């Protein structure tokens, strides 16, 4: 497949008389044409970084997308910007398939520029590239059955068989480095393509009553989108965070992590990761429902996929329970929620906290949680809740009556705090 891309890039270079660079829609380098010019300006910092590292910064992506390349259906001319490291203007040929942008072909602009006929011929080649990119993305989606089988199979021989089937379906890329991604609640079908994905599927939601504590998180028990995402190295999590953030409808990735691409730089960045973006609402779902995502630790052996999926699911639930973590959270960055996620694998039903976690005592539960989050400092807790300190003391007394716990005792505080936090993860 890479040879096909290189041949098509070389064809565009020959048509336009300039070296071309092909990147996917996440600005990851796929192929580039030979460069034999002695003009130093032809290899400005942005182009050099793109070729040497096979990616560019988040600022690069933000800069060039501001020229509308993601929506363009014809070549886009972008002027030079020396302050941003772009010493030569660019021509961007959008690579599309059935109206969806799949990537970009970049060329250095020159005076005089390419003839209209040559540009039209180059766009035809770009359309052929779009078909190849779409087919490659679709191949990952076609593995949804094998992927879902691994995630839903019971432990033992069923899971072993499912992992073997997925390994065979993935072929040589099966033992590469991956991370598992969970996005939920996920309405509808899986997207037609996810950049960098080896496999994509929708994991059905749980059926029946989730028990005590259910419903404390919008979308509890709902379907989730699962993605097996390829990584180039263990340090390449930032690009994965960016790709995942873009799966969230209307999410705006934050600056914590990011990758970008190929041919520019400028003010502002885009990215994803811890604290990235804003919560999103589920189309047709309950008001205030947030779509969140979680990433597992990187892994290489497919036998680790089931455990990685549990990590990703826990990270997504933690992001939903604690907005400061999300909407995209890494398993390694969710702190105490790593342990709480294991506790919340089944409904919280401790006899001491059962009544407090019921729907009729939500305000008391919130008061207790804020008080414990504030390390038992009444003044801080009352200020955060916006109530008088005496009101806080009254409510805490009611909490002790309902639970039989003594909030002056460390172990009782620990039990109550764990139960409150775990109930959010359901």
C-alpha positions, 0 to 999 in steps of 0.5 A: 500500500505504501508503494502505491502512495509513493507512486501516486505522489511521484506522479503528482510531482512530475505533473507539477514539476515540484516535490510533493508531500502526502499526509493523512488528515491528521497530518501524519506523513505518508509519502514524499517526493524526491527533492533535488533543488539547491534552493535552501528556501525549499526546505523550510523548518516546517517541511524539514520537520515533517519529513524527518519526524513524519509529523508536525506540531499541533500549531502546524495543523491549526495554522493551515486548517485556518485556510479552510483546507478541511472543507476545500474541494479544489487546490488551496494556495497558502502564502508564506509566513516567515515568522511561523517557519513557512519560508515558502508558500504552499499549494494544498491539494485536498484528498477526498473520498465521497465528500470526506477529507482523507488527507492532503498533498502539499507542494511548494508554490512557485512563480509562475505557478502550475498551469490550470490543466496540470493542477486539474490532472494532479487533483485527479491523482489526489482522488485516486489517493483518496480511494486508497486511504478510504479503503485502508480505513475501511479495512480496520472497520471490517475487523469489527466482528473479530475485535468485538469478540475479544472485548466481549468473550468470557475469560478462558478458551473463548477469549483465547480463540477470539484473540487468535482470530483477531491476530490472524485478521490483523496480519503483520501489524498484529504485534505492533504497539497499540492502545485501546480507546473507549468512547461513551456513551456512543449513539449510533453506529461506528464511524466509517473511518478512524485515523490510525485505527487497526480496528473499530467496533461498537460495544453494546450497553448493559441491559436491565437495571444497573442497581444502586448508584446507577444513573449517577452518570449520564449514559450509564450502561450505554453502548461504547465505541471501541478503537484499537489504535496503532502507535508508532512508539510508546512516546507517541501517545500525544497524537493518539490523544488528538485523534481520540479528541476528534471523535467527540462531537463538537469537542475542542481539543485543548493544548495539553497534547497534540500533533499536527501536520505537514506544512505550517506553523503559527499561533495557537495549538490543537490537541487532546489529552488530560483536560482536553476539550469540553464535555459534549452532549449525546444527540438525543440523550439525556440533558447534560450527558457527556461523551467522554473517552479513555485510553489504556496504557500502550501494549504490544501483545494482543493477549493484553487487549482485554485488560487494556480495554478495561483500562480504557473503559475505566478512564472514560468513566473517570472522565465522566465522573470527574470533569477535570480529567476529561473529556479525554483521559489516560488510564495512567493519569486518573489517579485514585480512580484506577482503584475505584474503577475496580470497586465500581465494576459492580453496583455499589451496595455497601450497607452503610452507604446504601440509603445515602446513595439512593435518589432521595438523598442526592443533596446530602451525598453531594454535601458529604463528597464536597466535605471529604474532597475538601479534606474535612475543612468545613469553611472550604466545603461550605464556600464551595457548596454556597451554604452557611457553615451551620447548614453544612454541619446540619447536613453532615449530621444527617449523613451520619444518621443515615449511614451510622458512620462517624465522620470524625473517624478516619476509616469511616471517612475513607469508606464513605469517600470511596463509596461516593466516588465509586458510585459515580463510575457506574 
